[in-house]
Amino acid sequence: MNGRDPARRRALLDAADRVIAAEGPEVSMAAIAAAAGVTKPILYRHFGDRSGLYEALADRHVRTVIAQLRPLFAEAGTDLRARARATVTAYLDLLSANANLYRFLFHRAGAEDVRTRSHMTSLVRGLGEELGGVLAAERAVPDPVRAQVLGHAFVGMVQAAGDWWLEHPGLDRDQVVEGLVDVVAAAVAPPRRGLAPRGAAASRATGRT
């Protein structure tokens, strides 16, 4: 049998998912192999090494999350606040439903393995770039550079807030969602008329032109 057989890899990842979800992010590689009915060397053979296993799990879950969020924030004809609310709510629900897998990937695997951390960072950065592109294309943020800044900032903010929320399970999800939506809406809102840019105001205050 080919050591990289796709069906066998999927079965091994399914087993890894089950044991991580059941036992938590500190589960051993030996326990993952046992759940899959193989030894650690055979487990690694299918993925190249431990980093390969981590990256395969990251691809499976991070890409799945991104695929579910993408149509929500890119939905045409819906106001930005409603889209932000739908996207953040879906993300927190996915996080809550897969808390151990999230902690395994972003805390354990990312901390243990530089290659995995870089890979996951690249996936998340891609989502920020995509969101920035949506903001610019829809003229929600006309300046493309500012749109990219905000796209990355929003993704990082929601990820960090979701991580914090997981550690405080008593907090009301909707309250967290609305707080994040308020920040998104405020950042995208155009400047109020009559307010000079900060640099111009400072120049006038010091008598410089």
C-alpha positions in Angstrom: 0.0 0.0 0.0 1.2 3.5 -0.8 2.3 5.3 2.4 0.6 8.4 1.2 -2.7 6.8 0.1 -5.4 9.6 0.4 -8.1 7.4 1.8 -5.8 6.1 4.5 -4.6 9.6 5.3 -8.2 10.7 5.7 -8.9 7.8 8.1 -5.8 8.6 10.1 -6.9 12.3 10.4 -10.4 11.2 11.4 -8.9 9.2 14.2 -6.7 12.1 15.2 -9.7 14.4 15.3 -11.6 12.0 17.5 -8.9 11.5 20.1 -7.9 15.2 20.2 -11.6 16.2 20.7 -12.0 13.6 23.4 -8.7 13.9 25.3 -7.7 17.5 24.7 -4.9 19.4 23.1 -2.1 17.7 25.2 -2.9 14.2 23.8 0.2 12.2 23.0 1.3 11.2 19.5 1.2 7.6 20.8 -2.5 8.0 21.7 -3.3 9.4 18.3 -1.5 6.4 16.7 -3.3 4.0 18.9 -6.7 5.5 18.1 -5.8 5.0 14.4 -4.8 1.4 15.0 -1.1 2.0 13.9 2.3 2.7 15.5 3.8 6.1 15.6 6.3 5.3 12.9 3.5 4.2 10.6 1.5 7.3 11.5 4.4 9.6 10.6 5.1 7.6 7.4 1.7 8.8 6.0 2.5 12.4 6.7 6.3 12.5 6.3 6.9 13.5 10.0 5.1 15.0 13.0 5.1 18.4 11.3 3.4 16.9 8.3 0.6 15.5 10.5 0.2 18.9 12.2 0.0 20.7 8.8 -2.5 18.2 7.5 -4.7 18.8 10.5 -4.3 22.6 10.1 -5.2 22.4 6.4 -8.3 20.3 7.2 -9.7 22.5 9.9 -8.4 26.0 9.2 -9.4 25.7 5.5 -12.8 24.4 6.6 -13.4 27.3 8.9 -12.3 29.8 6.2 -14.6 28.1 3.6 -17.6 28.5 6.0 -16.8 32.2 6.8 -16.0 33.4 3.3 -19.5 33.5 1.9 -20.7 35.3 5.1 -18.4 38.3 4.9 -18.6 38.4 1.1 -22.4 38.2 0.8 -23.5 41.0 -1.6 -26.4 43.2 -0.8 -26.1 42.9 2.9 -25.0 45.8 5.1 -21.5 45.5 6.6 -22.7 45.3 10.2 -25.0 42.4 9.5 -22.3 40.6 7.6 -19.8 41.2 10.4 -22.3 39.9 13.0 -23.0 36.7 10.9 -19.3 36.1 10.3 -18.2 36.6 13.9 -21.1 34.6 15.3 -20.3 31.7 13.0 -16.6 31.8 13.9 -17.3 31.7 17.7 -19.8 28.9 17.2 -17.2 26.9 15.3 -14.6 27.6 17.9 -16.8 26.5 20.7 -17.8 23.3 18.9 -14.1 22.4 18.2 -12.3 23.9 21.2 -9.9 21.1 21.7 -8.9 21.0 18.1 -8.4 24.7 18.0 -6.2 24.6 21.1 -4.2 21.7 19.7 -3.5 23.6 16.5 -3.0 27.1 17.6 -1.4 26.5 21.0 0.3 23.2 21.0 1.2 22.5 17.4 2.0 26.1 16.7 4.2 26.3 19.8 6.0 23.0 19.2 6.7 23.4 15.5 7.9 26.5 13.6 6.9 25.0 10.2 3.3 24.4 11.4 3.1 27.9 13.0 4.3 29.5 9.7 1.8 27.4 7.8 -1.2 28.4 9.9 -0.1 32.1 9.9 -0.1 32.0 6.1 -3.6 30.6 6.1 -4.9 33.2 8.5 -3.0 36.0 6.6 -4.7 34.9 3.4 -8.1 35.4 5.0 -7.1 38.9 6.0 -6.0 39.7 2.5 -9.2 38.4 1.1 -11.3 40.4 3.6 -9.2 43.5 2.7 -10.0 42.8 -1.0 -13.7 42.7 -0.3 -13.6 45.9 1.7 -11.8 47.7 -1.2 -13.9 46.1 -4.0 -17.1 47.2 -2.4 -15.7 50.7 -1.6 -16.5 50.1 2.1 -12.9 51.3 2.5 -12.0 53.1 -0.7 -8.2 53.2 -0.1 -6.8 49.7 -0.9 -3.9 50.0 1.5 -6.2 50.9 4.4 -8.6 48.2 3.3 -5.8 45.6 3.7 -4.7 47.1 7.0 -8.3 46.7 8.3 -8.8 43.3 6.8 -5.8 41.9 8.6 -6.7 43.8 11.8 -10.2 42.5 11.9 -9.1 38.9 11.4 -6.5 39.2 14.1 -8.9 40.9 16.5 -11.6 38.3 16.1 -9.1 35.4 16.5 -7.6 37.0 19.6 -11.0 37.8 21.1 -12.2 34.3 20.3 -9.2 32.8 22.1 -10.0 34.9 25.1 -13.7 34.0 25.0 -12.8 30.3 25.0 -11.0 30.8 28.3 -14.0 32.6 29.8 -16.9 30.2 29.0 -19.4 32.1 31.3 -19.3 35.2 29.0 -22.3 35.7 26.8 -21.4 35.0 23.2 -23.7 37.7 21.8 -22.1 40.3 24.0 -18.7 39.4 22.6 -20.1 39.4 19.1 -21.6 42.9 19.4 -18.4 44.3 20.9 -16.4 43.1 17.9 -19.1 44.3 15.4 -19.0 47.7 17.0 -15.2 47.9 16.5 -15.6 46.8 12.8 -18.3 49.3 12.1 -16.5 52.2 13.8 -13.3 51.4 11.9 -15.0 51.3 8.5 -17.2 54.4 9.1 -16.1 57.5 7.1 -14.6 60.4 9.1 -17.1 62.9 10.3 -17.3 66.0 8.2 -15.7 69.1 9.7 -13.0 67.2 11.4 -9.5 68.0 10.1 -7.0 65.2 9.7 -4.8 64.9 12.8 -1.7 66.2 11.0 -3.4 69.3 9.7 -4.9 70.1 13.2 -1.5 69.7 14.8 0.1 72.0 12.2 -2.5 74.7 12.9 -2.0 74.4 16.6 1.7 75.1 16.3 1.4 77.8 13.6 3.0 75.7 10.9 1.7 75.3 7.4 
